[in-house]
Amino acid sequence: MMGLLLAVLIGFIAMAFLSFIPILGPILAGFIAGLIADGGAWEGAKAGFLSGLVGGVIGAFLLISLATMLRGFCMGRGFCGGLFAAVIGLGLILLSIVHALLGLVGGAVGGAIRGRT
């Protein structure tokens, strides 16, 4: 259990630093988490998925903060505020799902490699 938490924490930190790389960033972060998690491909996949989910949630908080700061721009413009909120909400959902799934793939590969050695 402690190894999984450590792998998720380090995978999240790696995801924070590698998130600027569009697709490879979450896969590499999940791979790192999968290598650290001891227990084969299944534990690596869990660690990669959880680190991707945590990374997506932190990204969601950052986008919510940005949306809150920019909300003043849309005040008094009718439909603009609702449209802005809908776009940000959809972006948050997609960000979390994509980061979690790509982290899962990378974690499974990293865990499988760790399990073979």
trRosetta pair geometry for C-beta under 8 A, 3 or more apart (Angstrom, degrees):
i j d omega theta_ij theta_ji phi_ij phi_ji
1 4 5.8 -54 -153 32 32 111
1 5 6.7 30 152 -16 65 104
2 5 5.7 -52 -149 37 37 111
2 6 6.3 36 153 -18 67 106
3 6 5.7 -54 -146 39 32 111
3 7 6.2 34 154 -20 65 107
3 36 7.2 -172 -177 143 84 79
3 37 5.8 118 137 -134 98 53
3 38 5.1 -50 171 24 159 94
3 39 7.6 141 96 -19 137 108
3 43 7.8 15 106 174 115 136
4 7 5.6 -54 -146 37 30 112
4 8 6.3 31 154 -19 65 105
4 37 5.6 45 -104 -125 59 108
4 43 6.5 -113 -92 -163 100 98
4 46 6.6 -25 -142 107 121 119
4 47 5.7 -142 -146 -84 70 96
4 50 7.7 61 170 38 98 153
5 8 5.7 -52 -146 36 31 110
5 9 6.3 31 155 -19 64 106
6 9 5.7 -55 -147 37 31 111
6 10 6.2 21 159 -10 66 108
6 36 6.3 -124 113 154 95 127
7 10 6.1 -58 -142 44 28 103
7 11 5.8 31 156 -20 64 112
7 33 4.5 98 167 -165 90 73
7 34 7.4 93 -171 -64 131 17
7 36 4.0 172 -106 91 86 108
7 37 3.8 -10 -61 -57 172 84
7 43 8.0 97 37 152 166 95
7 44 7.9 -116 180 -118 152 53
7 47 3.9 -31 120 -147 129 141
7 51 7.3 -97 134 -48 72 124
8 11 5.6 -56 -141 41 27 113
8 12 6.2 32 156 -23 63 105
8 33 6.3 55 -90 -144 34 127
8 47 5.5 -132 -65 -149 69 73
8 50 4.6 -43 -117 106 121 119
8 51 4.9 -165 -146 -68 58 81
8 54 6.5 98 174 -2 102 144
9 12 5.8 -53 -149 33 27 111
9 13 6.6 26 153 -16 62 104
9 51 7.9 -99 -8 -105 11 100
10 13 5.6 -50 -147 36 36 112
10 14 6.3 37 152 -17 65 105
10 32 6.4 -118 128 136 102 111
10 33 6.4 164 82 -96 85 70
10 36 5.6 89 61 -22 140 169
10 51 7.9 -46 77 -110 50 138
11 14 5.6 -54 -146 40 32 111
11 15 6.2 35 152 -23 65 105
11 29 5.2 102 -168 163 71 85
11 30 6.3 52 -153 -100 124 35
11 32 5.8 165 -101 85 69 93
11 33 2.8 6 -74 -68 131 120
11 36 7.4 -143 -45 35 91 128
11 47 6.0 149 -23 155 151 91
11 48 6.4 -152 -148 -108 152 46
11 50 7.6 96 74 83 140 77
11 51 2.9 -60 111 -110 122 165
11 52 7.7 -56 147 -36 121 58
11 55 7.9 -96 131 -36 83 118
11 103 6.8 93 169 -154 128 119
11 107 7.3 8 -120 -87 150 109
12 15 5.5 -52 -145 35 32 113
12 16 6.5 37 153 -23 64 100
12 29 7.6 81 -84 178 14 127
12 51 4.8 -139 -54 -148 64 83
12 54 4.6 -44 -101 98 125 128
12 55 5.5 -171 -135 -61 70 83
12 58 7.4 103 -168 -6 110 141
13 16 5.6 -48 -151 29 33 113
13 17 6.7 20 154 -8 63 106
14 17 6.0 -63 -150 44 33 103
14 18 5.7 4 162 4 72 119
14 28 6.9 -127 158 117 121 86
14 29 4.0 166 106 -123 103 84
14 32 4.7 111 -37 56 174 152
14 33 7.3 -148 40 -42 131 84
14 51 7.6 16 52 172 98 141
15 18 6.1 -67 -126 54 27 93
15 19 5.7 53 165 -62 65 96
15 25 6.9 96 -143 151 58 93
15 26 6.1 35 -128 -110 102 64
15 29 3.8 96 -70 -171 72 169
15 30 7.9 56 -76 -43 108 64
15 51 5.8 163 -22 153 132 99
15 52 6.6 170 -106 -99 151 49
15 54 7.7 134 52 82 146 87
15 55 3.7 -69 125 -93 146 147
15 99 6.9 76 -162 -163 136 117
15 103 7.0 -19 -88 -91 132 122
16 19 6.2 -28 -141 -10 20 118
16 55 6.6 -149 -58 -123 64 97
16 58 7.0 -35 -91 100 103 151
18 21 5.5 -38 180 27 78 111
18 24 7.6 -96 172 112 116 75
18 25 3.7 171 138 -147 87 85
18 26 7.5 -179 104 -50 109 31
18 28 5.4 -118 179 75 164 120
18 29 5.3 -171 54 -51 130 102
19 25 5.0 139 -105 149 23 148
19 26 7.2 48 -110 -58 69 77
19 29 7.9 6 -64 -30 70 146
19 55 6.7 -180 -83 -177 124 124
19 59 7.1 -176 -159 -81 155 125
19 99 7.9 -11 -121 -111 105 120
20 25 6.6 143 49 -82 38 149
21 24 4.8 -54 140 68 125 93
21 25 3.7 149 64 -52 88 95
21 28 7.4 29 74 17 142 130
22 25 6.9 139 49 8 11 109
23 26 7.3 -65 -169 38 36 95
23 27 6.6 24 147 -9 68 118
23 102 6.7 -151 -164 -126 66 145
24 27 5.4 -67 -147 47 40 112
24 28 5.6 39 159 -22 77 108
25 28 6.1 -58 -144 37 23 106
25 29 6.3 19 159 -15 61 109
26 29 5.6 -55 -141 40 33 111
26 30 6.1 34 158 -18 66 106
26 52 5.5 62 -161 -115 113 107
26 55 7.0 -177 -112 86 95 153
26 98 7.2 160 12 133 167 78
26 99 4.9 -153 -112 -139 140 62
26 102 3.7 78 102 97 123 124
26 103 5.1 -83 177 -55 95 75
26 106 6.8 -175 131 0 61 138
27 30 5.8 -56 -148 40 29 110
27 31 6.2 36 150 -25 63 106
27 102 5.0 -81 -61 174 72 97
27 103 7.4 -142 -92 -85 31 34
27 105 6.0 -37 -120 86 92 106
27 106 3.9 155 -167 -66 52 119
28 31 5.3 -50 -146 33 33 117
28 32 6.5 36 153 -20 64 100
28 106 6.3 -103 -36 -141 11 148
29 32 5.7 -48 -150 33 33 112
29 33 6.5 32 151 -15 63 105
29 48 7.6 131 107 -138 69 79
29 51 6.1 -148 142 129 105 130
29 52 7.3 135 94 -77 116 74
29 55 7.0 67 121 -54 159 157
29 103 6.2 -43 90 -111 96 95
29 106 6.7 88 65 94 49 156
30 33 5.5 -53 -146 39 35 111
30 34 6.1 37 153 -21 67 106
30 47 7.6 140 -154 104 66 76
30 48 3.0 57 -157 -147 98 111
30 49 7.6 57 -128 -44 118 37
30 51 6.3 176 -96 67 61 118
30 52 6.0 -3 -75 -47 109 110
30 102 6.5 -171 -8 125 140 62
30 103 3.4 164 -77 -157 116 52
30 104 6.4 -69 -147 -4 148 15
30 105 6.5 84 98 64 154 55
30 106 2.9 118 78 71 104 108
30 107 4.0 -86 178 -35 92 78
30 108 8.0 -1 150 8 120 61
30 110 6.8 -175 129 5 64 127
31 34 5.6 -55 -146 37 29 112
31 35 6.5 32 154 -21 63 103
31 48 7.3 49 -43 -102 30 124
31 106 3.9 -82 -41 180 72 100
31 107 6.8 -130 -74 -72 27 34
31 109 5.9 -30 -109 79 92 106
31 110 4.1 145 -160 -57 52 118
32 35 5.8 -52 -150 32 31 111
32 36 6.6 24 154 -14 63 107
32 106 7.8 2 11 146 59 123
32 110 6.7 -107 -18 -115 11 160
33 36 5.9 -60 -149 38 32 107
33 37 6.2 28 156 -16 68 108
33 44 7.1 134 109 -156 74 65
33 47 4.1 -166 152 137 105 106
33 48 4.9 159 75 -80 122 57
33 50 7.8 -164 175 63 152 84
33 51 4.5 -151 -70 -7 158 150
33 103 7.0 22 35 -170 140 102
33 106 7.6 82 41 107 94 103
33 107 5.2 -35 85 -103 103 103
33 110 6.8 121 69 72 51 154
34 37 5.8 -52 -137 39 31 107
34 41 7.8 7 -159 -134 122 46
34 43 7.8 131 -141 102 66 68
34 44 2.9 53 -145 -162 93 107
34 45 7.0 41 -105 -50 114 36
34 47 5.8 167 -80 70 48 116
34 48 5.2 -6 -50 -46 99 112
34 106 6.4 -164 -3 129 127 65
34 107 3.6 158 -63 -155 106 51
34 108 6.5 -94 -115 -6 147 13
34 109 6.5 110 86 67 164 53
34 110 2.6 127 82 74 112 108
34 111 4.0 -96 -168 -33 99 75
34 112 7.7 -8 165 9 132 62
34 113 7.7 86 121 37 113 94
34 114 6.7 -170 141 2 75 124
35 44 7.3 58 -38 -121 30 117
35 110 4.3 -85 -40 -176 70 112
35 111 7.5 -130 -65 -69 30 42
35 113 6.8 -26 -97 77 86 111
35 114 5.2 154 -137 -61 50 121
36 47 7.0 -159 70 170 90 159
37 43 4.5 -161 147 139 118 100
37 44 5.1 173 69 -89 119 51
37 46 7.1 179 -167 68 165 89
37 47 3.8 -159 -40 -28 144 150
37 107 7.2 29 27 -162 136 104
37 110 7.8 90 39 108 93 111
37 111 6.0 -29 80 -96 107 104
37 114 7.5 148 75 61 60 161
38 43 6.7 -19 88 106 28 155
38 114 6.8 -122 -113 147 54 133
39 42 6.7 -73 127 71 103 85
39 43 3.1 76 74 -11 118 150
39 44 7.4 -172 70 -27 79 68
39 111 6.9 -30 76 -155 67 116
39 115 7.4 -30 115 -86 23 105
40 43 5.9 96 56 20 60 97
40 44 6.8 -113 116 -2 33 101
40 111 5.4 51 133 158 29 103
40 112 6.8 33 -172 -95 65 46
40 114 7.4 -149 -95 83 24 90
40 115 3.7 56 -110 -89 65 142
41 44 5.5 -61 -145 43 31 114
41 45 6.1 35 157 -24 68 105
41 108 4.9 36 -170 -161 92 73
41 109 7.8 34 -127 -66 94 16
41 111 4.5 139 -112 98 28 109
41 112 4.1 26 -81 -67 103 84
41 115 6.2 -70 -29 4 67 144
42 45 5.8 -51 -147 33 29 111
42 46 6.6 29 153 -17 62 103
42 108 7.9 25 -81 -118 25 83
42 111 6.9 -136 37 137 29 153
43 46 5.6 -51 -149 36 34 112
43 47 6.3 33 154 -17 66 106
43 111 5.5 166 71 -135 71 136
44 47 5.7 -55 -145 39 31 109
44 48 6.1 29 157 -16 66 108
44 107 4.3 175 154 164 71 73
44 108 5.6 140 98 -100 105 22
44 109 7.4 -128 135 53 141 32
44 110 4.9 -173 -159 81 131 81
44 111 1.8 -145 -7 -39 132 115
44 112 6.7 -108 43 -15 151 57
44 114 6.6 152 -72 32 129 122
44 115 7.8 -109 -17 -25 126 106
45 48 5.8 -55 -143 40 30 110
45 49 6.1 31 157 -20 65 108
45 104 5.2 35 -163 -163 82 76
45 107 4.8 139 -105 101 25 107
45 108 4.0 30 -78 -74 97 86
45 111 6.2 -84 -20 21 63 145
46 49 5.8 -56 -144 37 28 110
46 50 6.2 21 160 -13 65 110
46 107 7.1 -136 46 141 31 146
47 50 6.0 -58 -143 41 27 106
47 51 6.2 24 159 -16 64 109
47 107 5.1 178 74 -146 77 131
47 111 7.3 141 33 -65 114 118
48 51 5.9 -56 -142 39 28 107
48 52 6.2 28 157 -17 63 109
48 103 4.0 180 167 156 77 73
48 104 5.1 152 101 -96 109 22
48 105 7.2 -127 136 46 150 33
48 106 5.1 174 -140 75 139 78
48 107 1.9 -142 -16 -28 121 122
48 108 6.7 -88 30 -17 145 59
48 110 7.0 140 -62 34 122 119
48 111 7.8 -114 -16 -20 113 110
49 52 5.8 -60 -150 39 28 110
49 53 6.2 28 153 -20 65 108
49 100 5.4 39 -159 -172 69 84
49 101 7.7 24 -117 -88 84 28
49 103 5.7 153 -88 98 24 103
49 104 4.1 37 -75 -83 89 93
49 107 6.4 -98 -17 34 62 150
50 53 5.5 -51 -143 36 33 113
50 54 6.3 33 157 -17 66 104
50 103 7.8 -123 47 126 33 138
51 54 5.8 -51 -144 39 32 109
51 55 6.2 35 153 -19 63 107
51 103 5.3 -161 76 -163 86 142
51 107 7.3 148 31 -71 114 127
52 55 5.5 -54 -145 39 31 113
52 56 6.2 34 154 -21 65 105
52 99 4.1 175 -172 140 88 75
52 100 4.0 157 108 -100 115 33
52 101 7.1 -141 135 20 160 29
52 102 6.3 157 -120 64 142 71
52 103 2.6 -157 -44 9 119 140
52 104 6.6 -77 21 -26 145 69
53 56 5.6 -52 -147 35 31 112
53 57 6.4 31 153 -19 63 104
53 96 6.5 41 -137 -168 60 91
53 99 7.1 162 -70 100 26 102
53 100 4.5 45 -68 -97 74 111
53 103 7.5 -120 -15 56 60 147
54 57 5.7 -52 -147 35 33 111
54 58 6.5 31 154 -16 65 104
55 58 5.9 -54 -146 38 31 108
55 59 6.3 32 153 -17 64 107
55 99 5.0 -138 88 174 109 143
55 103 7.2 150 28 -61 129 143
56 59 5.5 -55 -147 40 32 113
56 60 6.3 39 151 -25 65 103
56 92 8.0 111 171 -174 91 63
56 95 5.2 156 -143 125 90 81
56 96 3.2 122 154 -115 139 58
56 97 7.4 118 -132 -5 160 29
56 98 7.6 143 -98 57 123 66
56 99 4.0 -179 -62 52 98 134
56 100 5.9 -49 -9 -37 142 89
57 60 5.4 -48 -149 31 33 116
57 61 6.7 36 151 -20 63 99
57 96 6.5 58 -58 -111 57 113
58 61 5.6 -47 -152 32 36 112
58 62 6.7 36 149 -17 63 102
59 62 5.6 -53 -151 35 36 112
59 63 6.4 33 152 -16 67 104
59 92 7.8 172 108 -129 87 69
59 95 5.2 -126 107 155 135 139
59 96 7.6 -170 63 -70 110 66
59 99 7.1 153 15 -37 142 155
60 63 5.7 -55 -147 39 33 108
60 64 6.2 36 153 -21 66 104
60 92 4.3 73 -124 -147 100 107
60 95 6.5 170 -68 79 79 128
60 96 6.2 2 -48 -57 124 109
61 64 5.6 -51 -145 35 32 112
61 65 6.4 35 154 -20 63 103
62 65 5.7 -52 -151 34 32 113
62 66 6.5 32 151 -17 64 105
63 66 5.5 -51 -147 38 36 113
63 67 6.2 37 153 -20 67 104
63 88 5.9 168 154 -160 111 97
63 91 6.4 -154 -162 104 158 120
63 92 5.8 -161 75 -81 142 93
63 95 7.4 158 -18 9 148 161
64 67 5.6 -52 -144 38 32 112
64 68 6.3 36 154 -22 64 104
64 88 7.3 118 -93 161 52 129
64 92 7.4 40 -53 -88 89 140
65 68 5.7 -53 -148 34 31 112
65 69 6.5 29 154 -17 63 104
66 69 5.8 -56 -150 36 32 109
66 70 6.2 13 158 -4 67 112
67 70 6.0 -65 -140 49 29 100
67 71 6.2 55 153 -54 64 93
67 84 6.8 153 -146 149 99 103
67 85 7.1 100 -176 -104 136 59
67 88 4.5 39 -87 -120 142 165
68 71 5.6 -30 -149 -5 31 121
69 72 7.5 -50 170 12 38 103
70 73 5.2 -30 -176 15 70 121
70 74 7.4 55 139 -10 78 99
70 84 7.4 -143 111 -172 111 142
71 74 6.0 -65 -160 40 45 103
71 75 7.0 66 144 -49 71 88
71 81 6.8 54 -154 -131 83 98
71 84 7.3 165 -108 107 64 144
72 75 5.6 -26 -154 -8 43 119
74 77 5.3 -100 -164 44 57 119
74 80 4.1 -155 -146 116 102 110
74 81 4.3 149 129 -76 127 70
74 84 5.4 -122 -57 -2 161 149
75 81 7.1 58 -85 -71 39 125
77 80 4.0 4 102 17 118 135
77 81 7.0 138 63 -27 87 82
78 81 7.8 -169 103 14 23 90
79 82 5.7 -63 -161 45 56 108
79 83 5.7 52 147 -22 84 110
80 83 5.9 -61 -146 41 28 110
80 84 6.1 31 157 -22 65 110
81 84 5.7 -56 -146 36 28 112
81 85 6.4 26 156 -17 64 107
82 85 5.7 -54 -146 37 31 110
82 86 6.3 31 155 -19 65 106
83 86 5.7 -54 -146 36 31 111
83 87 6.4 29 156 -17 65 106
84 87 6.0 -56 -148 36 29 109
84 88 6.3 25 155 -14 64 109
85 88 5.8 -57 -145 40 30 109
85 89 6.1 32 156 -20 65 109
86 89 5.7 -55 -144 38 28 112
86 90 6.3 27 158 -16 64 107
87 90 6.0 -55 -146 38 29 108
87 91 6.3 31 153 -20 62 109
88 91 5.6 -57 -148 38 30 115
88 92 6.4 34 153 -23 65 104
89 92 5.7 -52 -149 31 31 112
89 93 6.6 29 155 -16 64 103
90 93 5.8 -53 -149 36 33 110
90 94 6.3 27 156 -13 66 109
91 94 5.9 -59 -144 42 30 107
91 95 6.0 34 157 -24 66 109
92 95 5.7 -53 -143 35 28 113
92 96 6.4 24 160 -16 62 107
93 96 6.2 -59 -151 36 27 107
93 97 6.4 20 157 -14 64 111
94 97 5.9 -59 -143 41 31 108
94 98 5.9 25 163 -16 68 112
95 98 6.2 -59 -141 40 23 105
95 99 6.2 19 163 -14 62 112
96 99 6.1 -59 -143 40 25 107
96 100 6.1 21 160 -17 63 113
97 100 5.9 -61 -146 39 26 109
97 101 6.2 17 161 -13 65 111
98 101 6.1 -59 -142 40 27 104
98 102 6.1 19 164 -10 65 112
99 102 6.2 -61 -141 43 25 104
99 103 6.0 27 159 -19 63 113
100 103 5.8 -59 -146 40 25 112
100 104 6.3 33 153 -26 62 105
101 104 5.4 -48 -148 29 33 116
101 105 6.7 33 153 -18 63 100
102 105 5.7 -48 -150 33 36 111
102 106 6.4 31 154 -11 66 107
103 106 5.8 -58 -145 44 33 108
103 107 5.8 34 157 -21 67 111
104 107 5.7 -57 -142 39 26 111
104 108 6.3 28 158 -22 62 105
105 108 6.0 -54 -150 32 27 110
105 109 6.7 23 154 -14 62 106
106 109 5.8 -57 -151 38 33 109
106 110 6.1 29 155 -15 68 110
107 110 5.6 -56 -141 42 32 110
107 111 5.9 31 159 -18 67 109
108 111 5.8 -55 -142 40 27 109
108 112 6.3 29 157 -21 62 107
109 112 5.8 -55 -148 35 29 111
109 113 6.5 27 154 -17 63 105
110 113 5.8 -55 -149 36 31 109
110 114 6.2 28 154 -16 66 108
111 114 5.6 -55 -143 40 33 111
111 115 6.1 35 155 -23 66 107
112 115 5.6 -53 -144 36 30 113
112 116 6.6 32 155 -23 62 104
113 116 5.9 -55 -153 30 32 111
113 117 7.0 19 156 -14 63 107
114 117 6.3 -63 -152 35 33 103
